[in-house]
Amino acid sequence: MPLFWDRHVYPLLLEWVCSTRSIVAERARWLARVRGAVLEVGVGSGLNLPGLLPGVVTRFVGLDPSPALLARAAARPVQIPTTLVTGAAEALPFPAAQFDTVLVTYTLCSVGDPARALAEARRVVRPDGQLVFVEHGAAKAAGRLRWQRRLTPAWRAVAGNCHLDRDIPRLIEAAGFGLAELDARDTDASLLSYAFSGVAVPR
């Protein structure tokens, strides 16, 4: 049952959640900042592809561990040279300093090793490049954070290893990025969720 859920049910549930009005608006806000040669880590079913700006984005590479989600991404219309790759965020199959932008949207919550994934993002981004992120994680309010920590073990089991309580800004900075812009706030998507979005640059 868990295998069937992970392969067939959860991907559809994830796409539905990530297509809600508030999340679509937040993604669009930061996709406008994406430029140059772009790597999206955790491209999933390609929800961000229609928001990429031709002429601003010159090349797009999407990486995801799920062949089923990549097949859905491949079916989306796109006007930018695009390559989709099966792979893990913790071991990116690219040489160093290849991308102007690394993009992560609702990915760092669920990767097995977010510190390693961000270190790999730091490795493949160019020295004058950027990390654009739209994520959720640990709330600032102590009471809400306690609930996040209590619920995360059960939530991970049904939500593709999604953690409610990861400290996204701290993880980004520890990987060698500086936070050029950070929007951190409560979100109306869930009483137990806290949103982090912005731009980080290599230090």
Rosetta silent file (secondary structure, phi, psi, omega in degrees, C-alpha in Angstrom):
SEQUENCE: MPLFWDRHVYPLLLEWVCSTRSIVAERARWLARVRGAVLEVGVGSGLNLPGLLPGVVTRFVGLDPSPALLARAAARPVQIPTTLVTGAAEALPFPAAQFDTVLVTYTLCSVGDPARALAEARRVVRPDGQLVFVEHGAAKAAGRLRWQRRLTPAWRAVAGNCHLDRDIPRLIEAAGFGLAELDARDTDASLLSYAFSGVAVPR
SCORE:     score description
SCORE:     0.000 S_00000001
   1 L     0.000  -45.970  178.132    0.000    0.000    0.000 S_00000001
   2 H   -58.754  -38.212  179.967    2.725    2.581    0.814 S_00000001
   3 H   -65.192  -44.048  177.728    4.394    1.907   -2.555 S_00000001
   4 H   -61.266  -43.882  179.214    1.107    2.374   -4.434 S_00000001
   5 H   -59.817  -48.565 -176.312    0.438    5.585   -2.475 S_00000001
   6 H   -65.055  -35.094 -175.185    3.919    6.991   -3.167 S_00000001
   7 H   -87.033  -34.282 -169.175    3.831    6.164   -6.867 S_00000001
   8 H  -117.884  -33.149 -176.153    0.229    6.849   -7.839 S_00000001
   9 H   -93.410  -51.599 -175.151   -1.678    8.806   -5.204 S_00000001
  10 H   -60.399  -42.068  178.134    0.793   11.220   -3.642 S_00000001
  11 H   -56.844  -39.217  178.470    2.071   12.705   -6.962 S_00000001
  12 H   -69.591  -40.400  177.832   -1.508   13.653   -7.911 S_00000001
  13 H   -62.953  -43.010  179.205   -2.195   15.022   -4.429 S_00000001
  14 H   -61.134  -43.899 -179.878    1.014   17.064   -4.544 S_00000001
  15 H   -64.127  -38.513  178.568    0.139   18.549   -7.916 S_00000001
  16 H   -64.044  -46.995 -179.637   -3.324   19.497   -6.656 S_00000001
  17 H   -62.315  -43.485 -176.781   -1.952   21.195   -3.531 S_00000001
  18 L   -75.794   -2.231  176.920    0.743   23.036   -5.481 S_00000001
  19 L  -102.902    5.278  178.257   -1.883   24.316   -7.928 S_00000001
  20 L   -66.528  156.269 -171.365   -3.882   26.206   -5.300 S_00000001
  21 H   -57.581  -44.948 -176.215   -4.379   29.920   -5.939 S_00000001
  22 H   -67.540  -38.931  179.737   -2.083   31.214   -3.189 S_00000001
  23 H   -71.135  -39.776  177.095    0.778   28.860   -4.095 S_00000001
  24 H   -60.375  -42.132  179.661    0.463   29.595   -7.824 S_00000001
  25 H   -64.182  -41.096 -179.443    0.656   33.331   -7.086 S_00000001
  26 H   -68.559  -40.182  177.273    3.745   32.902   -4.910 S_00000001
  27 H   -61.887  -45.622 -178.475    5.484   30.754   -7.501 S_00000001
  28 H   -61.143  -38.416  179.791    4.730   33.299  -10.263 S_00000001
  29 H   -57.066  -43.179 -176.743    6.112   36.112   -8.132 S_00000001
  30 H   -90.815  -23.055  174.842    9.526   34.478   -7.862 S_00000001
  31 H   -63.308  -26.111  176.790    9.623   32.847  -11.295 S_00000001
  32 L   -64.023  -15.809 -179.038    9.815   36.386  -12.667 S_00000001
  33 L   -94.521   -8.563 -176.409   13.294   36.539  -11.087 S_00000001
  34 L   -75.969  138.286 -175.012   14.619   33.404  -12.782 S_00000001
  35 L  -150.273  162.023  172.476   17.137   34.057  -15.572 S_00000001
  36 E    68.413 -146.901  174.763   19.763   32.566  -17.856 S_00000001
  37 E   -78.950  120.561 -169.306   20.601   28.880  -17.780 S_00000001
  38 E  -117.589  134.609  168.805   18.252   27.446  -15.146 S_00000001
  39 E  -114.026  122.383  171.103   18.294   24.216  -13.175 S_00000001
  40 E  -101.754  118.099  177.904   15.138   23.334  -11.265 S_00000001
  41 E   -90.908  118.754 -173.891   15.828   20.776   -8.557 S_00000001
  42 L    83.199   49.938 -176.930   12.623   18.850   -7.900 S_00000001
  43 L   -66.965  -23.358  178.603   10.848   19.862  -11.095 S_00000001
  44 L    57.726 -132.094 -178.513    8.084   17.344  -10.384 S_00000001
  45 L   -87.202    8.805  173.913    5.291   17.497  -12.946 S_00000001
  46 L    82.758   29.796 -178.677    6.590   20.777  -14.375 S_00000001
  47 L   -61.132  -26.165 -178.982    4.182   23.239  -12.789 S_00000001
  48 L   -83.266  -14.556 -173.849    6.763   26.014  -13.136 S_00000001
  49 H   -57.263  -44.281 -179.569    7.402   25.490  -16.847 S_00000001
  50 H   -65.501  -18.712 -178.424    4.591   27.760  -18.132 S_00000001
  51 H   -89.619   -2.885  178.608    5.877   30.598  -15.937 S_00000001
  52 L   -74.941  140.685 -174.634    9.377   30.716  -17.426 S_00000001
  53 L   -96.209  112.166  176.304   10.022   33.802  -19.545 S_00000001
  54 E   -58.439  139.096 -177.506   11.382   33.132  -23.061 S_00000001
  55 L    91.388  -35.037  174.473   14.369   35.339  -23.776 S_00000001
  56 L   -87.644  -45.431  171.368   15.048   35.790  -20.067 S_00000001
  57 E   -92.791  120.377 -175.856   15.507   32.061  -19.483 S_00000001
  58 E   -94.437  -25.872 -179.026   17.854   30.773  -22.191 S_00000001
  59 E  -156.839  141.609 -178.003   17.989   27.103  -21.200 S_00000001
  60 E  -130.227  131.066  173.055   16.095   24.976  -18.694 S_00000001
  61 E  -122.096  126.513  177.663   17.064   21.711  -17.034 S_00000001
  62 E  -113.544  128.590 -178.861   14.581   20.003  -14.729 S_00000001
  63 E  -119.328  137.813  177.916   15.707   17.259  -12.367 S_00000001
  64 E  -157.435  148.339  177.764   13.506   14.908  -10.349 S_00000001
  65 L   -78.149   -9.887 -173.621   13.815   11.382   -8.923 S_00000001
  66 L  -102.053  109.657  175.147   10.351   10.382  -10.215 S_00000001
  67 H   -59.206  -35.052 -179.311   10.092    9.182  -13.836 S_00000001
  68 H   -63.907  -42.683  178.085    6.288    9.349  -13.556 S_00000001
  69 H   -69.350  -37.915  177.974    6.370   13.045  -12.639 S_00000001
  70 H   -63.544  -34.408  176.729    8.969   13.792  -15.316 S_00000001
  71 H   -63.206  -38.327  176.552    6.659   12.203  -17.903 S_00000001
  72 H   -67.450  -39.224  178.422    3.942   14.670  -16.861 S_00000001
  73 H   -63.685  -38.751 -177.936    6.435   17.531  -17.083 S_00000001
  74 H   -63.983  -23.063 -178.307    7.466   16.459  -20.590 S_00000001
  75 L   -83.668   -7.636 -178.059    3.870   16.863  -21.772 S_00000001
  76 L   -81.535  138.267  177.345    3.701   20.545  -20.834 S_00000001
  77 L   -69.988  137.780  179.807    4.135   23.111  -23.630 S_00000001
  78 L  -150.048  143.300 -176.289    7.286   25.199  -23.277 S_00000001
  79 L  -104.606   12.674 -175.895    9.038   27.706  -25.568 S_00000001
  80 L  -118.492  140.823  174.697   12.499   27.352  -24.018 S_00000001
  81 L   -53.478  121.764 -169.249   15.127   24.667  -24.779 S_00000001
  82 E  -131.080  137.096  173.600   14.363   22.106  -22.076 S_00000001
  83 E  -127.770  133.332  177.521   16.013   18.943  -20.771 S_00000001
  84 E  -113.229  132.079 -171.003   14.460   16.699  -18.130 S_00000001
  85 E  -129.353  133.314  171.827   16.761   14.460  -16.089 S_00000001
  86 E   -82.440  125.214 -179.320   16.085   11.675  -13.605 S_00000001
  87 L  -179.426  174.567 -176.944   18.306   12.186  -10.593 S_00000001
  88 L  -105.485  143.926  179.552   18.707   13.052   -6.934 S_00000001
  89 L   -62.496  -28.860 -176.867   19.147   16.526   -5.475 S_00000001
  90 L   -80.389   -7.512 -179.067   21.990   15.243   -3.290 S_00000001
  91 L  -146.082   71.491 -175.765   24.090   14.104   -6.275 S_00000001
  92 L   -68.081  129.776 -175.687   23.494   16.459   -9.202 S_00000001
  93 L   -86.255   51.241 -177.469   24.885   14.979  -12.441 S_00000001
  94 L  -136.259  148.099  174.394   26.349   18.279  -13.674 S_00000001
  95 L   -65.414  168.063 -179.443   29.799   19.905  -13.652 S_00000001
  96 L   -68.545  152.867  171.020   30.469   22.845  -11.336 S_00000001
  97 L    54.677   49.242 -176.752   29.385   26.414  -12.142 S_00000001
  98 L  -101.346  -18.640 -168.309   26.970   25.479  -14.953 S_00000001
  99 E  -126.206  142.752  174.499   23.837   27.476  -14.123 S_00000001
 100 E   -77.491  -32.923 -179.373   22.873   31.107  -13.683 S_00000001
 101 E  -136.056  131.749  165.020   19.870   30.150  -11.541 S_00000001
 102 E  -107.806  129.527 -175.488   19.088   27.146   -9.397 S_00000001
 103 E  -115.195  130.555  172.607   15.373   26.997   -8.606 S_00000001
 104 E  -132.374  125.410  176.584   13.734   25.062   -5.760 S_00000001
 105 E  -130.858  114.590 -179.955   10.018   25.235   -5.056 S_00000001
 106 L    52.968   46.665 -178.395    8.563   23.058   -2.291 S_00000001
 107 L  -118.714  -41.131 -174.354   11.499   20.675   -2.626 S_00000001
 108 L   -66.570  -19.176  177.948   13.759   21.213    0.393 S_00000001
 109 L   -69.158  -25.579 -168.816   11.028   19.980    2.720 S_00000001
 110 L  -118.296  -10.961  178.423   11.149   16.473    1.250 S_00000001
 111 L   -65.340  151.523 -177.458   14.681   15.709    0.029 S_00000001
 112 L   -64.231  -38.231 -177.219   16.479   13.108    2.110 S_00000001
 113 L  -134.861   89.165 -176.128   19.450   15.339    2.920 S_00000001
 114 H   -63.960  -32.452  178.277   18.664   19.056    2.442 S_00000001
 115 H   -63.484  -44.056  178.642   22.154   20.148    3.530 S_00000001
 116 H   -67.553  -40.375  179.154   23.734   17.971    0.845 S_00000001
 117 H   -61.008  -42.372  179.705   21.173   19.074   -1.763 S_00000001
 118 H   -71.856  -33.659  174.327   21.953   22.742   -1.091 S_00000001
 119 H   -62.592  -38.727  176.495   25.688   22.064   -1.161 S_00000001
 120 H   -67.387  -39.655  175.594   25.187   20.547   -4.609 S_00000001
 121 H   -60.742  -42.123  177.980   23.149   23.586   -5.678 S_00000001
 122 H   -62.752  -35.650 -179.479   26.008   25.810   -4.479 S_00000001
 123 H   -67.481  -41.470 -172.051   28.470   23.711   -6.492 S_00000001
 124 H   -89.863  -11.502  178.960   26.621   23.924   -9.823 S_00000001
 125 E   -82.765  146.471  179.481   25.580   27.601   -9.664 S_00000001
 126 E   -71.843  156.747 -178.034   27.933   30.169  -11.199 S_00000001
 127 E   -56.812  -30.424  177.875   29.784   32.598   -8.891 S_00000001
 128 E  -101.476   17.826 -177.527   27.525   35.443  -10.073 S_00000001
 129 E   -89.727 -163.859 -174.212   24.426   33.234  -10.102 S_00000001
 130 E  -152.448  153.927  168.858   21.502   32.832   -7.721 S_00000001
 131 E  -108.422  120.598  176.027   19.320   30.390   -5.851 S_00000001
 132 E  -106.054  126.974 -173.933   15.618   31.238   -6.130 S_00000001
 133 E  -133.932  142.450  171.884   13.491   29.441   -3.566 S_00000001
 134 E  -134.703  106.930 -169.938    9.821   29.086   -2.625 S_00000001
 135 E  -139.619  175.903  171.021    9.561   26.744    0.356 S_00000001
 136 E  -134.251  158.293 -178.237    7.820   26.059    3.643 S_00000001
 137 L  -177.327 -148.056 -171.060    9.274   25.089    6.988 S_00000001
 138 L   -63.430  128.638  177.553    9.725   25.822   10.667 S_00000001
 139 L   -74.032  155.706  177.130    7.450   28.467   12.117 S_00000001
 140 L   -78.415  -34.814 -179.042    8.835   31.266   14.254 S_00000001
 141 L   -68.879  128.029 -174.835    6.136   30.937   16.935 S_00000001
 142 H   -59.913  -40.524 -179.057    7.257   28.401   19.544 S_00000001
 143 H   -64.308  -43.614  179.165    3.792   26.874   19.955 S_00000001
 144 H   -67.143  -38.822  178.752    3.315   26.282   16.252 S_00000001
 145 H   -63.511  -37.699  176.961    6.825   24.884   15.922 S_00000001
 146 H   -60.851  -42.163  177.690    6.104   22.362   18.673 S_00000001
 147 H   -65.483  -39.251  177.436    3.052   21.164   16.728 S_00000001
 148 H   -59.425  -44.019 -178.918    5.086   20.942   13.542 S_00000001
 149 H   -67.418  -35.652  177.697    7.639   18.735   15.276 S_00000001
 150 H   -67.760  -39.158 -174.056    4.946   16.501   16.750 S_00000001
 151 H   -84.608  -21.775 -172.908    3.164   16.054   13.422 S_00000001
 152 H   -57.292  -44.171 -179.561    6.176   15.688   11.121 S_00000001
 153 H   -56.521  -44.120  178.724    6.795   11.919   11.677 S_00000001
 154 H   -71.414  -39.553 -179.023    3.223   11.035   10.666 S_00000001
 155 H   -62.463  -41.230  179.181    3.117   13.670    7.922 S_00000001
 156 H   -57.120  -38.169 -174.982    6.318   12.331    6.342 S_00000001
 157 H   -66.404  -29.343 -176.729    4.747    8.889    6.001 S_00000001
 158 H  -109.149   -6.595 -172.646    1.829   10.117    3.883 S_00000001
 159 L  -125.931   40.502  171.324    3.380   13.155    2.186 S_00000001
 160 L    61.418   39.578  179.957    6.448   11.947    0.353 S_00000001
 161 L    70.733   17.565  179.879    8.940   12.584    3.195 S_00000001
 162 L   -68.220  127.123  176.493    7.725   16.178    3.583 S_00000001
 163 L  -101.461  133.884  178.171    8.987   17.777    6.809 S_00000001
 164 L   -83.866  -15.970 -163.350    6.977   20.580    8.382 S_00000001
 165 L  -120.890   23.312  178.032    9.804   21.792   10.629 S_00000001
 166 L   -80.507  138.654 -179.690   12.960   22.376    8.586 S_00000001
 167 L   -86.496   86.717 -171.558   14.756   25.694    9.136 S_00000001
 168 H   -61.167  -49.693  179.656   15.052   26.673    5.476 S_00000001
 169 H   -58.853  -41.149  179.961   16.981   29.988    5.850 S_00000001
 170 H   -63.970  -41.874  178.663   19.536   28.387    8.165 S_00000001
 171 H   -62.368  -41.452 -179.660   20.057   25.474    5.758 S_00000001
 172 H   -64.244  -45.538 -179.191   20.553   27.838    2.814 S_00000001
 173 H   -67.221  -37.261  179.865   23.107   29.949    4.645 S_00000001
 174 H   -65.462  -22.436  179.948   24.973   26.900    5.956 S_00000001
 175 L   -84.126   -1.376  177.431   25.445   25.711    2.353 S_00000001
 176 L   102.509   20.185  175.681   27.428   28.830    1.444 S_00000001
 177 E  -107.836  151.391  168.566   24.730   31.202    0.251 S_00000001
 178 E  -105.626  139.587 -178.066   23.905   34.680    1.463 S_00000001
 179 E   -82.033   99.350  178.419   20.246   35.649    1.710 S_00000001
 180 E   -73.159  -36.051  176.529   19.896   38.614   -0.650 S_00000001
 181 E  -143.937  137.855  177.839   16.104   38.634   -0.197 S_00000001
 182 E  -144.054  123.326  172.583   13.936   36.726    2.244 S_00000001
 183 E  -111.651  111.663 -178.658   10.169   36.799    2.683 S_00000001
 184 E  -122.567  122.686 -174.331    9.234   34.769    5.765 S_00000001
 185 E  -163.315  161.565  171.072    5.616   34.726    6.893 S_00000001
 186 E   -63.883  148.524  178.063    2.595   32.731    7.967 S_00000001
 187 L  -120.346  147.233  178.659    0.653   31.271    5.079 S_00000001
 188 L   -78.956   -0.669 -179.706   -3.057   30.760    4.757 S_00000001
 189 L   -68.619  -29.262 -178.793   -2.411   27.332    3.199 S_00000001
 190 L  -162.054  143.694  176.579   -2.233   25.682    6.626 S_00000001
 191 L   -65.648  -18.361 -176.729   -2.374   26.647   10.258 S_00000001
 192 L  -107.457   11.870 -175.952    0.812   24.655   10.730 S_00000001
 193 L  -111.254  152.610  178.077    2.775   26.007    7.776 S_00000001
 194 E  -138.562  132.749 -171.543    5.237   28.843    7.459 S_00000001
 195 E  -101.087  139.742  173.958    6.442   30.165    4.094 S_00000001
 196 E  -129.077  126.514  176.243    9.965   31.101    3.044 S_00000001
 197 E  -145.710  156.014  179.225   10.735   32.582   -0.363 S_00000001
 198 E   158.555 -160.428 -178.722   13.475   34.715   -1.827 S_00000001
 199 E  -130.653  131.987  174.651   16.838   34.893   -3.546 S_00000001
 200 E  -121.952  150.212 -177.586   20.191   33.703   -2.221 S_00000001
 201 E  -126.078  149.125  179.802   23.609   34.306   -3.790 S_00000001
 202 E   -62.173  139.160  175.035   26.889   32.387   -3.479 S_00000001
 203 L   -94.347    0.000    0.000   29.258   33.696   -0.848 S_00000001
